[in-house]
Amino acid sequence: MGKPRFPRKKYDTPLHPWKEERIKTERSLMKKYGLKNHREVWKARTRLRKYRGQARALLAKFSSKDPQIEKESSQLLLHLTRMGILTSGGTLDDVLALDTEKILNRRLQTLVYQRGFANTSYHARQLVSHGHITIGDRRVSIPGYLVTKDEENTIGYTPDSPLNAISHPARPKTDFVKAPPETKPPREETSPQPTEKKPEEKPPKETPKELSKDKPQPVPPVEKKEDTPAPTPAKQEPEQKKKEPAAPEKPKEGKPTETSQDEEKQKSENKEEATEPKDTSSETKEPSTTKEAPATEEKQNKTSKESDSKGEEQ
C-alpha cells in the first residue's frame, strides 16, 4: 500500500534512458513550452497513453453494442472536449490520433503566454509560480495545471499584483491575446447539384448603318514613294553693279603719310609726260599701254596749235 508521505509516481519513465532521438524530441518540447525538466514531458505522455488505451479498449468492444461501453465512450469524449483536447463532435478514432502537444497546450503556463500576460513561456512560468495569476477567484501557482475550456477565459492577474498597472516594466510591451489556432471540423462532402442551363441570349444584329458608325473604317495603306533628289535651281549670277570711283580722301594735316607721297609722285609724272613731245609717227607703240595715251595726244596738239598762233602774232 505504501506510506501517504511517499505517493506513487504519476508518470511512467521511458524504457531506455539513453536514446538519442527521444532525448532530442523531449528537449525541443522543453524549449518550446518552457518546461523545467524531462519529467513534465513524461507526465503529459503518461496522460495521453491512458486516454489512448481507454479508446483502444472501447473500440475493441464497441461491436457488441453493450450500453455500458457506449456510456463509457461518451464520457471519455465529453471529458476530452471539456478539457479542450478534442473538438466537439470527435470520435474514438480522433483520440487515437492525438499527440503530446495537445496535452501541453492545455497547461496554465502555455495559456498565460498565449493570452499575452507574459513575454515568454519562461516568464509565464515565473508569474504562475510567484502567485500573480488567478483562474476566476482562485489563485493558482502550479504551472502544469490543466485548464478546462470554461476556465480559459477567466485567466488574469491577481487583484493585489503590481502587474495590473500598464506602466509596469515586467508587463508585456503590447497587450495582445495569442489565442491557439482553432481546429475546424472536417467538412462534409456534398454532391454538386445539377444546375439548369439557361438559354444564351443572342445579341441583336446590328444594321450596316450602325456598324459603319460604331466601327472605324479601315484606312487604305499609303504607298511609300522613293525619295528622288529634287533638281537644284540654277544659280543666278548677281548683276555686277558699276562701282563708282570713290572720292579721294583728303590727307590729314600733320605728317605726310606714305599714300599721300605716292599720289604726289604720280601727279608729277603725269605732268612731265604731258609736257614731253612724243613722236606720233612711230608705229612701234603698243595700243594697250595705258588709258591716258589719247588724252596726252590731244594735249600735245593743243600746245602745238598755241605755239603756232603765238609765232604768227609776233
Buried (B, 14 or more C-beta within 10 A) or exposed (E): EEEEEEEEEEBEEBEEEEEEEBEEEBEEBBEEBBBEEBEBBBBBBBBBEEBBEBBEBBBEBEEEEEEEBEEBBEEBBEBBBEBBBBBEEBEBEBBEEBEBEBBBBBBBBBBBBBBBBBBEBBBBBBBBBEEBBBBEEEBBBEBBBBBEEEBBEEBBBBEEBEBEEEEEEEBBEEEEEEEEEEEEEEEEEEEEEEEEEEEEEEEEEEEEEEEEEEEEEEEEEEEEEEEEEEEEEEEEEEEEEEEEEEEEEEBEEEEEEEEBEEEEEEEEEEEEBEEEEEEEEEEEEEEEEEEEBEEBEEBBEEEEEEEEEEEEEE
